[in-house]
Amino acid sequence: MSVEERLAADLERALEPVRPRPGAWAQLRSQLEESPPVPLWHRVWERGISRRQFLGGAAAAAGAALLPAPPLGETPALPQPEPPPPWGVWAPPRRVMG
């Protein structure tokens, strides 16, 4: 079994308790159609957020959703610094050309 297949099986198992019942989306849609619409701006205003802040946050969230996910593999190791000379051994300082 490949890594992708194992990941898909694990996700299916994890999502099983929250899977909607058959017809749940249709029922929710009909309930939302029956209820009157609530203006979003009044709700945003009640929380003390300006329209510009709200739209900026929504745009940032939408942009973040489009970014590629970071790789799941191992990251390359950083080069290790050179160890210091043993105690008592004098080493001349290195000249860095640059």
C-alpha positions as CSV (number, residue, x, y, z in Angstrom):
1,M,0.0,0.0,0.0
2,S,1.5,3.4,-1.0
3,V,1.8,6.4,1.2
4,E,-1.1,8.1,-0.7
5,E,-3.4,5.1,-0.3
6,R,-2.6,4.9,3.5
7,L,-3.2,8.6,3.9
8,A,-6.5,8.4,2.0
9,A,-7.6,5.5,4.2
10,D,-6.6,7.3,7.4
11,L,-8.5,10.4,6.2
12,E,-11.6,8.3,5.4
13,R,-11.5,6.7,8.8
14,A,-11.0,10.1,10.5
15,L,-13.9,11.7,8.6
16,E,-16.4,8.9,9.1
17,P,-17.9,10.3,12.4
18,V,-18.6,13.7,10.8
19,R,-19.9,12.5,7.4
20,P,-23.3,14.1,6.7
21,R,-26.4,11.9,6.6
22,P,-27.9,11.2,3.2
23,G,-30.1,14.2,2.2
24,A,-28.6,16.4,5.0
25,W,-27.4,19.0,2.5
26,A,-30.8,19.2,0.8
27,Q,-32.5,19.7,4.1
28,L,-30.0,22.4,5.2
29,R,-30.5,24.2,1.8
30,S,-34.3,24.1,2.2
31,Q,-34.1,25.5,5.8
32,L,-31.8,28.3,4.7
33,E,-34.1,29.2,1.8
34,E,-37.0,29.4,4.2
35,S,-35.2,31.7,6.7
36,P,-34.9,35.4,5.8
37,P,-31.4,36.6,4.8
38,V,-29.3,38.3,7.4
39,P,-27.2,41.2,6.2
40,L,-23.5,40.3,6.7
41,W,-22.3,43.9,7.1
42,H,-24.4,44.5,10.3
43,R,-22.8,41.4,11.9
44,V,-19.3,42.6,10.9
45,W,-20.1,46.1,12.2
46,E,-21.3,44.7,15.5
47,R,-17.9,43.1,16.1
48,G,-16.1,46.4,15.5
49,I,-14.5,45.5,12.2
50,S,-14.6,47.9,9.3
51,R,-15.7,46.8,5.8
52,R,-12.1,47.4,4.5
53,Q,-10.6,45.2,7.3
54,F,-13.2,42.5,6.6
55,L,-12.5,42.4,2.9
56,G,-8.8,42.5,3.5
57,G,-9.0,39.6,5.8
58,A,-11.2,37.7,3.4
59,A,-8.8,38.3,0.5
60,A,-5.8,37.2,2.7
61,A,-7.6,34.0,3.6
62,A,-8.6,33.3,0.0
63,G,-5.0,33.9,-1.1
64,A,-3.6,31.7,1.6
65,A,-5.9,28.9,0.5
66,L,-4.3,29.0,-3.0
67,L,-0.7,28.7,-1.8
68,P,0.8,25.3,-2.1
69,A,1.2,23.3,1.1
70,P,4.6,22.9,2.5
71,P,6.3,19.6,1.6
72,L,5.7,16.7,4.0
73,G,9.0,15.1,3.5
74,E,12.2,15.6,5.4
75,T,14.0,18.9,5.1
76,P,17.7,18.9,4.1
77,A,20.1,19.1,7.0
78,L,22.0,22.3,7.5
79,P,25.7,22.2,7.1
80,Q,27.4,21.7,10.5
81,P,30.0,24.3,11.6
82,E,33.5,23.2,11.9
83,P,34.4,22.0,15.4
84,P,36.9,24.2,17.3
85,P,40.5,23.0,17.6
86,P,41.3,20.9,20.7
87,W,42.1,22.9,23.9
88,G,45.7,24.0,24.1
89,V,46.4,23.8,20.4
90,W,46.9,27.2,18.8
91,A,45.4,27.8,15.4
92,P,46.0,30.9,13.4
93,P,42.9,32.9,12.6
94,R,41.5,32.3,9.1
95,R,41.3,35.1,6.6
96,V,38.0,35.4,4.9
97,M,38.2,36.8,1.4
98,G,35.2,38.6,0.3
